């Protein structure tokens, strides 16, 4: 298996390098005059039409990689304890710089960003050279400087198109491409945001320059032109209007303070894509098709999963007024620590989906899955009010889980730094370590959890560290120490405020409720490969049939030119049809196979027994003289030091870990905290610190 994996890896690298070479060459004079003209007679045939070259050179290679990656990820071995420390360090990597607005930048990120900027600069330089010194188009008999001004605007638009070749990779949640470079959709959202900013800026410049040019040459009505045999300007103008609306409402102010506006306007992306594709045509569509094709496969599969109602078993209402929701799941559903689950509650919002951290562990809790929800926004406030009422059932749909392909915890010691609800992903990390203690040959790292909370009652998060049915023997090998900091209170609340109850609310099963089951993502990676391969091959075959037997006769037998816009509409329509047919067929087949497992899981869920009673005091809100009923929870209290009225001295805490040869540092919390930890780890003063940040800024 190791040889096969290495062979696949080398093959994918070779194809990717060739793909990038084409992107480097496509803007050059050499490509236009020699390579393009020579390849046209082989690829721009009666079967593919003028899109043939881009389809073969820029679409097929990346789709080939997407299929191979499914096989590669399927046979990829989990990390073993015998692997060298050098491999461990390579996985987590070192931070190169921490600066706004870029945030935390690793050496790998900086290198790829620099290469991408170089590609855009190279492309713009080559395109301008072609326009200014090789062939300056001046069909309007404008002045030379005006023609060059128009050419600059045209080429700016070309460069913006390069960004769209990568724009949708980061938002493909069940991506087969991102895990190849150690990324998840959650961690790479920032690249989607940056690519969106760059492309929209370039497209806006492209639009403004053309408007100025048309105004100077008395052709302003060209804005509304829809040429049947060439680029329809009106389609581009409509796309730009939609793009500006999406762009403005995607800035941090709207994303964080007016989320609903951002959420609803961003769903205009379908119209944006349609009009943009009509504007650029089928040949240019093929340049960016791979990332869009994979995105829409992922999006449709997510839709199929979200149509099912998930079985909500219980809700624990913490003394801090936060919620832990527990769902039934099939035993075959596996996910890694720090994964997230998207929730949709129709009674609160018909359209909104929100991501929440999974705190359970699929190895320890085979039949249930839990997420923690902090009450801090309008949607979560409505959910809390709804659950706190007298309801005994709740309709919930789920999507996911999504998370890293693997998580390497092989360190001598592990320091987990969190702020507020940032502690929740580390609950799943600690539970994974508890599972690993069952293997006596596995070395378990010493764990230091540093958590900062605003209020004393937020300590209730720590009651979730251990699963409800944990035993003393399960945690005997786990060396856990907790340093908790209460930043906005100077002392423990008085006894009158010390009796907050942890409540558990059970929900009745409904006929349409089903356990959360694996979809065609990380849990069925080979089947996802089948969907990608079959849908793309079907797409190619249908393109051949439509081009050869419908479009070609119009072009060559009637003496007219087939409509420019219709060509790209055919591509989009056939792509959607192929994705729909292939994804639906495989999904329904897998649903039929999993049906028996779902029935068995439903039976098991009925007998799930939690130790938490209907209403009980949390570990942190018991009188000191009262003996805790649960010994494991008592061990949490004993392992915890609570500091009032202060923030953690992160530099001191991290540097005190110098005694260990290999220290893994993970941080999840406010941006300022993440940046501070990153700066400490990248300072070079402690060579043994290996940093990884977890961020859920959507």
Secondary structure, 3 states (H helix, E strand, C coil): CHHHHHHHHHHHHHHHHHHHHHHHHCCCHHHHHHHHHHHHHHHCCCCCHHHHHHHHHHHHHHHHHHHHHHHHHHHCCCCCCCCCHHHHHHHHCCEEEEECCCEEEEHHHHHHHHHHHHHHHHHHHHHHHHHHHHCCCCCCCCCHHHHHHHHHHHHHHHHHHHHHCCCCCCCCCCCCCHHHHCCCHHHHHHHHHHHHHHHHHHHHHHHHHHHHHHHHCCCHHHHHCCCCCCCCHHHHHHHHHHHHHHHHCCCHHHHHHCHHHHHHHHCCHHHHHHHHHHHHCHHHHHHHHHHHHHHHHHHHHHHHHHCCEECEEEEEECCCCCEEEEEEECCCCCCCCCCEEEEECCCCCCCCCEEEEECCCCCCCCCEEEEEECCCCHHHHHHHHHHHCCCCCCCEEEEEEECCCCCCCCCCEEEEEEEHHHHHHHHHHHHHHHHHCCCCCCCCCEEEEEEEECCHHHHHHHHHCCCCCCCCHHHCCCCEEEEEEECCCCCCCCHHHCCCEEEEEECCCCCCEECECCCCCHHHHHHHHHHHHHHHHHHHHHHHHHHHHHHHHHHHHCCCCCCHHHHHHHHHHHHHHHHHHHHHHHHHHHHHHHHHHHHHHHHHHHCCCCCCCCEEECHHHCCCCCCCCCHHHHHHHHCEEEEECCCCCHHHHHHHHHHCCCEEEEEECCHHHHHHHHHHHHCCCCCCEEEEECCCCC
